[in-house]
Amino acid sequence: TRPGASSLRFQMSANATNPNADESWLATFDEHVRQFPEDAIAVATIKALTERIQTSKANTLMELEIQLKSATELLTEQKGNDNRSIQLQAACELFMRHVTTRHALDGSFEECRDTLIKRGKAFAQQSAAARDTIGLTGSDMPHEK
């Protein structure tokens, strides 16, 4: 075996068994909901998952993907009460599809992580803008009394 291979294997297995050991990223969700109660849950979810990428200590895309899947499960379990569980699950699924499915495989892992963070931030902005657009469009429609 290569020198240091066992320590790398131990590090990866420790990350994989407890991928959310540092849950500070969850505070991003709570903070956004508290500061912007009128925003959709999706925006807070996307910002929290983007923060999870930023705080990750993953060394490979596979580790990062495992951590993000675990983070979406943790987020839906802890924050998904009856009123917002469907919104939260949908936002997590959309995040995983929109941000992580098109990995930036060219370049180093750090470049890929930076690309994922940029996509996450852009997706949060798009989600917030879409809610405003939908609200404006809906306000022009006739309402029942």
N, C-alpha and C positions, 0 to 999 in steps of 0.2 A: 504494500500500500504506500501511497504517497505520504510524505511527512505532513502532518497537520490535517490529514483527511478525516481522522476520527473526531477531531475537535470541530471541524466544519459540520460533520454529520450530527454531532451532539447539538450544536447551535441551531441547525435547521429543525431538528426534532423538538427542541425546546420551544422554538417559535411556533411550530405547527400544533403542538399540544395545547398551548395557551396563547393563541394569536391575538387576544385582546387584553393581555396583561396590563397594558397601559390604556386605560379607558378615558384619558383626559379629553379625547376627541368628542366624547358624548356631551361634554359641557358646551360645545359649539352648537349642538342641536338645541339644548335648553336655553342658551343665551339668545339664539336667534328667535325662538318662539316667544320668549319674554320681551325682547326689544321690538319685534315686528309681529304682533298677534294677528294683524290683518293679512299677512303673507300666507301663501299656501304651505302646507306641511312639506310639500315636495322641495321647496327651496331650502328649508332647514335641514332636511334629510341629505340633499345633495352637498350642502356646505359641510355637514358633519362627516360624510363619507370622503369628501375631498381632504378634510383635515386628517382623516384616518390614513390616507396615503402619505400626507406630509409627515406624520408622526411615526410612520412605520419604520421598523428597523430591518425590514426584509432585505435580502441580498439577491433574490431572484424574482422573476415575474410569477412563478408558481407560488412562492411564499406570499407574495403580495396578494395574489388572487385568493388564496386560502384565508388570509387575514380579512380581506374585503367581504368574502362570503360569510365568515364568522361575524363580522361587524354588522352586516345586514340582518342576520338572525338575532343578534343581541339588541339591535335598535328596534326591531319589530316586537321583540319580547318585552323590553323595558318601557318603550315609549308608545306602543301601539294599543291605546285604550280603545273602547268600542267606537268612539266617535271618529277616530282617525286611522284605524288599523288598515283599512283598504287603501287609503291614500298613501300611507307609509310603505306598505308592501309594493304598491305600484311604483312609487318613487325609487325604492331600492332596486327593483327590476329594471326600470328605465336607466338608472345610473349605471348598473352593471352592463347593460347593452350599449348605451350611448358612449360611455367613457372608456370602458375597458375592452370591448370586443375588437376594436381596431388597434391592437398594440403597435406601438412604434418600434418595430423590431430592428430597425437600423440604428446603429450606435450603441452606446453603453447602457447599462441598466439605469444609471442616474439620468441619462437623457430621456429614457423611456418614462421614468417616474415623473420627471419635469413635464413631459408631454401630457401624461395622465392628469397631473395637477392642473395644468392649463385648461384641459378639456373639462374638468370638473367645475372650475370657476366659470368658464364660458357657459356651461350647461345651467348653472345656477342663475346666471344673468338672463339666459333665454327663457327659463321657466318663470322667473319673476315678470318679465316683459310679456310673456304669453298670457299670464293671468290678467294683466292690465288690458290687453287687447280683447280678450274674451269678455271681460267686464264691460268694456266700452261697446262692443258689438251687441251684447245682450241688453244693454240699457236702451237701445233703439227699438227693441222688439216690443210688441204690445203685451201688456200684462193683464192677467185676469184679476177681477176685483171681487 
